[in-house]
Amino acid sequence: MKILNFGSINIDYVYGVPHFVKPAETIASSSYNVYIGGKGCNQSVGLAKAGAHVYHAGAIGSDGIWIKNQLQNWRVNVDLLHQIEGPTGHAIIQVEPNGQNSIIIHGGANQSIHLQQIEDALQSFDSNDILLIQNEINGLAELIHQASAKGLKIFFNPAPMTPSVLDLPLDKIDVFIINEVEGEELTQKSFPEDILTSMAQRYPNASILLTLGEKGAIFSHQSGYFSVEAKKVKAVDTTAAGDTFIGFFLASWAEGHTVDTCLQRATSASAICVTRAGGAVSIPTKEEMEAFI
């Protein structure tokens, strides 16, 4: 089973701040770092570090070649990654002392995806394989249609959540991976149980993976309901925690583990991640996750 992650790549500019900047306010940062990021990229790194065979499709500018090289070092297949004229996507990230973050994203090359690139990327995948997507690239509707027609199992993380998500062919999604904010925007419900019930009613053929931060996660589908508590750790930076969770959950899923095991592995990996600063660089290895468990 192969995993195609068609997603974003960002350069993350991370500032340590005493609190998130307010309107008309200027504050000094206590630290500044540049990291590899983007939800798509982070999830590919999570998958690779968890031991999965992952292909990353997407686009970068010439300023992102160093990221491509690092992805190769992390054993992410980048044969389907295009280089365009123009900037790589980037993010400006504020991180508070408690680890919470606030992010501004510029799409850059992530918004340059075209039909031919989608068709070319899907040529090497079939009904035995998985497509993972997020909401940081353009062309998602066509990508979903074509992947569904080929029988790929589609995992969708609609982050960052925007109104345009509701215009996508969501009936073709096999597994939704959402947090409470995304769940509320999709369903207009605020409690986890209500979100899950509403999603099941709207998309009866899909499974739902609802992440709840420090409260753990819930996986719901037609034949079962599984939950896991979050691990207790001291958070330093939560930037890539959700992406780490997704990478390790999906890698474990592809290996054929039970949902319970997938949840435990994903929760443990994300717990390690939040104790470290940065995006992709903070994602642990499979060996670190197993030692933590």
N, C-alpha and C positions, 0 to 999 in steps of 0.2 A: 504494500500500500504506500503510495506516494502522497505527499502533501504539497499543494501549490498554495502559497500565500501571495496573493496579488494585493500589494499594499504600499503604504507610504514609507519614505525614508526622510528623516529630518536631521538637521544639525541643531542640537539643543544648546542654547546659551542659558546657563543656570546661575541665578543670583541668590545668595543667602540674604534674607531680609528679616528685620524684627517683626514685621507684619506686612500684609499685602498692601501695596500702595493705594491710597484713596484718591478720589477726584481732586485735582488741583494741588496734590501733595508731591513733594520731592523727598525721597529718602535715600540714605546711603546703604550700600550693600556691604555685608561683612565678608563675602567671598564671591568668586566668579570662576566658573569652569565651563568648558566646552565638551559636550558628550555626543555620542551617536544616539539618535532617538527616532521618533515616529512610531505610532502604534503598530503599523505593519512590520517595520524593521525589528522593533522590540519583540514582537511575537515570533518572528522568524528566529531570532537569537534564542528565545526561550525554547522553541521547538528543537533547535539544533543542540542546545546544551542539555536538553532532556533526552537526547539520543535519537530524535526523529530524523528521517530523510526528507528535508524540506527544500523546496525551490522557491526563491523569492523573485517575483515579477514586479516591475514598477519602473521608475525613472529617477535619474539624478542629473545634476549639472556637473561641469568639470570640477567644481569646488567640492564634489562629493566622492571623488575617486578614492580617497583614503578610506571612506566608509565601505566601499565595495571591497577593497583589499582586506579590511578587517573582518567583514562578513565571511569571506573565503577562509580566513584564519580560524573562524568559529565554525567552519564546516557547513555554512549555508551555501547552497548552489545558486550562483548569480548569473547563470547563462542567459536567463530571461530578463535581466536588468538592463534597461536602455539608458544611454547617455544622450542628453539633448543640449542644445544651446539655451542658456539661461540658468538661473540659480537652482540649487537643490532646495527643497522645502526646509523651513527652519522654524524653531520655536523659541520664544522667550519665556523662561520659567522662573517664577518667584517661589522660593522655598522658605517657609517659616521654621522657627526653632523646633516646633513639635512635629515637623516632617510633612505637614500639609503643603500642597502646591497650587499655584494658579498659573495658567498657561495661555499665551497668545501664539497662534499658529499662522504662518504664511505658507500657502500651498506650494508655490514654486513648481518644480518638475512634477510633483505629485498630481498636478492638474493638467498634465499633457498626454494622458493615456488616450490612445486612438484605437479604432476598430481593428485595424490590421494587427496591432500588437496583441490585442485580446485573442484574436483568432490564432495567431502564431503560438501564443503561450499555451493555449488549450490543446494544441495538436498532440502533445505527448502524454495526455492524461485521459483516463476513461472511467467507467463506472465503478472500478475498484478503488478509485482515488478520492481525495478530499480537497475541496477548495475552501480556504479561509479568507474572509474579507472583512474590512473595517469601513469607516466612512471618512477617510482622508484622501481618497483619490476620486477622480471623475470616471465616468463610463461604467458605473456599477450596474445599471439596469441591463445593459447589453451583456455584461459579464455574467450576471445571474442567469439571464435567458439562455446564453450559449452553454454555460456549465450545466444547467438543468437538463438541457436537451441531450447532453452527452452522458447524463446519469451520474455526475459527480455528486457526492454528499456535500452540501453547502453549509458551512458554519459562518454565521454573520454576527459580528460585534459592531452594532450601530453607534460607534463612538468616533468623534464627538457627535452627539445627537442633534440633528437639524430637522426642520420641517420637511425637507426634501426626501428624507428616509421614508415617509409615508407614501410617497409616489413610486417607490420601488416595487417590483413584483415579489412582495414578501411571502406570498403563498407558496413560493418555490424554495423557501429556506427550510433546511432540515433541523438545524439547531441554532437558536438565538442565544447569544451570550451577552447579558445585559446587567447593569448595576441598577440600584434603586432609582437613580435620577432618570436613566434611560427608560426604565420600566414605567415610571410615572408618566413620562412624555408620550410613550407608546399607548398607554391604556387609560390615562387620567385617573389612575388609582395610586394611593400612597403606601398602603400596607403590603408587605411581601406576599401574603396569602392572596390578597385581592389582585395583585399584579399577575401572579401565576394563573389564577382562575380566569382572568380576562384574556391573557395571552392564549391559554388553552382553548377558549371559546372562539377566538379570532383565527387562530392557526392550529386547528385540531391535529394536523399531521406532523407538527413540529415538536421538538423537545426544547425545554427552556433551562438554561443555566443562569441563575440569578445570583450575582455576587453581592455580598452585604458588608464588605470591608471588615472591620474588627468584629462583626457579628457572624462571620463565616460565609457560607454559600449554600444554595439549594439547587438541586437538579430535579426537574419534573418532566415526566413523559407519560405516555399512555399506560404503561405497565408498572410505573413505580414513582416513588417520591423519596429522594435522598437528601440528607443535610449533613453539614460538617461545621464544627466550630472553628473559629480562627485561632491560630497559635498566639500565645502571649509573648510578645517581644517589645523592646524599646525601639520605636520608629525613629529613623533619621531622615529618610526621604521616601515618600510613597510614589514617586514618579512612574516607575515601571511595574508596580506591584500587580495591577490588573493584567497587564500584558504577560507577566511571568506566570500568573495563574492560568491564563488561557493556553500558553505554550506548553506547560507541563500537563495540564488536563488533556489537551488534544494529543500530545505525544503518547501519553498513557493509554488513551482511548484507541489510538492507532495500533498499539501493541496488544490490544485485546483484553486489557485489565477491566475489572468490574468498575461500576460507577463509583462505589465507595472508595476503592483504591485510587481512582483518578482524582477524586476530591481530596483525599488525604495527601497525595503527592503534590497536587497543585497548591494546596494551602500551606504546606511545609516550605515549598520553594518560594512562594510569595512572602512568607514570614522572614526568610533569610534576606530577600531582596530589600525589604524596607529598613533593614539595619545598615544599609550601604547607600552612599550617595551616587547619583547619576541615573541614566536611563539603562541602555543595554549593558553597560559595564557592571551594573549592580546585580545582574541576573546570575544565579548560582548554577553550578553544574549538577548533573544527575547524581554524581558521587556525593556532593555536598548535601543535596536533598536527602539522599538515603541515610547519610550519617546523622542528619538532623532528626529524622524519624526514629 
